[in-house]
Amino acid sequence: MKSHFQKRGSAALRGILAIALAGMPVTIAQAQPAGKPSTVTGLTGMWFLEQDDFETPVEPPYRPEARAMVEEREAQENAGKVIDDETRACEPIGLPGIMLSEFPLEILETPGRITIISEMSPLVRTVYLNRKKATEGLPPMYNGYSMGHWEGETLVIETDNFNDTGFPFRFGNAVHSATTTMTERISLSEDGQMLVDEMTLRDPRYLTDSYKIVRHYKRLPEDSELWESPCMVGWKDDPTAL
């Protein structure tokens, strides 16, 4: 059964294709930091999740109490009850959800940071490059705090400082809680048209071991745009969300 976001994601893809076909001019700056390999600088641009990735879900190594929570929630959803935090209360999905959504992403490389904008989330994700420690005094956050560095042509990102808001598995098989940490290894295909994000998730409170989710994103035409996707409680314009 497709999630609310998966259903809306198909509409988002149609919208993006329509824009591309219409030839609407949109300029996306290509950042070219000095000394970085040519394939790496190609991260800047618009990306859309490969749909085949949804056909091979990964089963997290749940602790027994976590599995019981997930099974209870699935039973409620299958009975027709809407308990999705994003739909019911406009709760931001945060990480790792925005990297798993069917909604497009825009990635921007600028000196000292990489910015990731999701069409489905009001919260911009910032990856700070070459920092040794997080800013002190930060509150826990939906996107956590991400620090990255380059290993050759692979961007390695470490994220922690997640908040404890909402259901810990509120976007499919991706854990999100105050005890979650995530390591990502992001790379490009040789032709620069496919981005691969290998996410390793750890959470000692809910999982017996770490596990990996791999997602592939196709590069969209340079004149593609992000559309506004505001959250409205109940989403009155989308009867499938009610």
C-alpha positions in Angstrom: 0.0 0.0 0.0 1.6 3.3 -1.1 2.1 6.0 1.5 0.6 9.4 1.3 3.9 10.8 0.1 4.3 8.1 -2.5 0.9 8.9 -3.9 1.7 12.6 -4.0 5.2 11.8 -5.4 3.8 10.5 -8.6 2.1 13.8 -9.2 5.3 15.6 -8.4 7.1 13.7 -11.1 4.5 14.5 -13.6 4.8 18.2 -12.7 8.6 18.1 -13.1 8.3 16.4 -16.5 5.8 19.0 -17.6 8.1 21.8 -16.7 11.0 20.2 -18.5 8.9 19.7 -21.7 7.6 23.3 -21.6 11.2 24.5 -21.7 10.8 27.0 -18.8 14.2 28.5 -18.3 15.7 28.0 -14.8 19.3 28.4 -14.1 21.0 26.2 -11.5 24.5 27.3 -10.6 27.2 24.7 -10.9 29.6 25.2 -8.0 33.2 24.3 -9.0 35.4 24.2 -5.8 39.1 24.2 -6.6 40.9 20.9 -6.5 37.9 18.6 -6.4 37.4 15.8 -8.9 35.2 16.7 -11.8 32.5 14.0 -11.1 32.2 15.2 -7.5 31.4 18.8 -8.5 28.4 17.4 -10.3 26.4 17.0 -7.1 24.8 20.4 -7.7 21.5 20.0 -9.5 18.0 18.4 -9.2 17.5 14.7 -8.4 14.6 12.3 -8.4 14.4 9.0 -6.6 14.6 5.9 -8.7 11.2 4.2 -8.4 12.6 0.7 -8.4 14.2 1.3 -5.0 10.7 1.0 -3.5 10.4 -2.6 -4.7 13.2 -3.9 -2.4 12.5 -2.7 1.2 15.1 -3.4 3.9 13.9 -5.1 7.1 15.6 -3.3 10.1 17.0 -5.5 12.8 14.2 -4.6 15.3 14.4 -5.2 19.0 11.3 -7.1 20.1 9.6 -4.1 21.6 10.3 -2.0 18.5 8.8 -4.8 16.2 5.7 -4.8 18.4 5.3 -1.0 18.0 5.7 -1.3 14.2 3.2 -4.2 13.9 0.6 -2.4 16.0 0.9 0.8 13.9 0.6 -1.2 10.7 -2.5 -2.9 12.0 -4.1 0.5 12.7 -3.2 1.9 9.3 -4.5 -1.2 7.5 -7.8 -0.7 9.4 -8.0 2.8 7.8 -6.9 4.9 10.7 -4.7 7.9 9.7 -2.0 8.2 12.3 0.7 9.5 10.0 2.4 12.3 11.9 3.2 14.2 8.7 -0.4 14.0 7.4 -2.3 14.3 10.7 -0.4 17.1 12.4 2.0 18.5 9.7 5.0 17.1 11.5 8.2 17.6 9.5 9.5 14.3 8.2 13.2 15.1 8.9 16.0 12.7 8.2 16.4 10.1 6.9 12.8 10.5 5.5 13.6 13.3 3.1 16.3 11.2 1.4 13.8 8.4 0.9 10.9 10.3 -0.4 9.5 10.3 -4.0 9.6 14.1 -3.9 12.6 15.7 -5.8 15.7 17.1 -4.2 17.9 20.0 -5.1 21.5 19.9 -4.0 23.7 23.0 -3.9 27.5 23.0 -3.4 28.9 26.2 -1.9 32.2 26.8 0.0 32.2 25.0 3.4 28.8 23.4 3.0 26.4 21.4 0.9 22.7 22.3 1.0 19.9 19.8 0.3 16.4 21.0 -0.3 13.5 18.6 -0.4 10.2 19.6 -2.1 8.3 17.8 0.6 10.0 19.3 3.6 10.0 22.9 5.0 13.3 22.3 6.6 16.5 22.7 4.6 19.3 20.2 5.3 22.8 21.6 5.7 25.9 19.4 5.5 28.9 21.3 7.0 32.2 20.3 5.5 35.4 19.5 7.3 34.1 20.4 10.8 35.5 18.5 13.7 32.5 19.0 16.1 29.0 20.2 16.1 28.0 23.7 17.2 27.6 23.7 21.0 24.2 24.2 22.6 22.1 23.1 19.6 18.7 21.5 20.5 17.8 18.1 19.0 16.5 18.6 15.4 14.3 16.8 12.8 17.2 16.8 10.4 19.9 16.3 13.1 23.3 17.8 12.6 25.3 16.7 9.6 29.1 17.0 9.1 30.8 15.8 5.9 34.1 15.3 4.3 35.4 14.0 1.0 37.1 10.6 0.6 38.3 10.8 -3.0 35.1 11.2 -5.1 32.8 10.0 -2.2 31.1 12.4 0.1 30.9 10.9 3.6 28.3 12.4 6.0 27.9 11.7 9.7 24.6 12.8 11.3 23.4 12.8 14.9 21.5 15.1 17.3 18.1 13.9 16.1 15.0 14.8 18.1 12.7 12.3 19.7 9.5 13.7 18.2 6.9 11.3 16.6 6.9 7.6 15.9 10.5 6.3 15.5 9.8 4.5 12.3 7.4 7.0 10.8 8.8 6.8 7.2 8.8 3.1 6.3 11.8 1.2 7.5 13.9 4.3 8.5 14.6 4.8 12.2 14.5 8.3 13.6 15.0 9.0 17.3 17.2 10.8 19.8 19.5 7.7 19.8 19.8 7.4 16.0 23.0 8.0 14.2 23.5 7.9 10.4 26.5 7.6 8.1 26.0 8.3 4.4 28.4 7.6 1.5 27.2 9.6 -1.5 28.8 9.1 -5.0 28.0 9.6 -8.6 27.9 7.2 -11.6 30.7 7.7 -14.1 28.4 9.7 -16.4 27.2 11.9 -13.5 23.6 11.1 -14.2 22.9 8.9 -11.2 23.5 9.7 -7.5 23.9 6.9 -5.0 23.3 7.4 -1.3 24.3 4.5 1.0 22.8 5.2 4.4 23.9 3.2 7.5 21.6 3.6 10.4 22.2 2.8 14.1 20.0 3.0 17.1 20.7 1.0 20.2 17.3 1.7 21.7 15.3 0.2 18.9 17.7 -2.0 16.9 20.0 -4.9 17.6 22.5 -3.9 14.9 23.1 -1.3 12.2 21.5 -1.7 8.8 21.9 -0.1 5.4 19.5 1.5 3.0 20.7 2.3 -0.5 18.9 4.8 -2.7 19.5 5.9 -6.3 18.5 9.3 -7.7 18.3 10.3 -11.4 19.5 13.7 -12.4 16.7 15.9 -13.7 17.0 18.4 -16.6 18.7 21.6 -15.6 15.5 23.6 -16.1 13.6 21.6 -13.6 12.1 23.4 -10.6 11.0 22.6 -7.0 7.4 23.3 -6.5 5.8 24.4 -3.3 4.3 21.5 -1.3 2.7 23.0 1.7 1.4 20.8 4.5 -2.3 21.2 5.4 -3.8 19.1 8.2 -5.9 16.4 6.6 -4.8 17.6 3.1 -8.3 18.6 2.0 -7.3 18.7 -1.6 -6.1 15.1 -1.6 -8.9 12.7 -0.6 -6.5 9.8 -0.4 -4.9 11.4 2.6 -8.1 11.5 4.7 
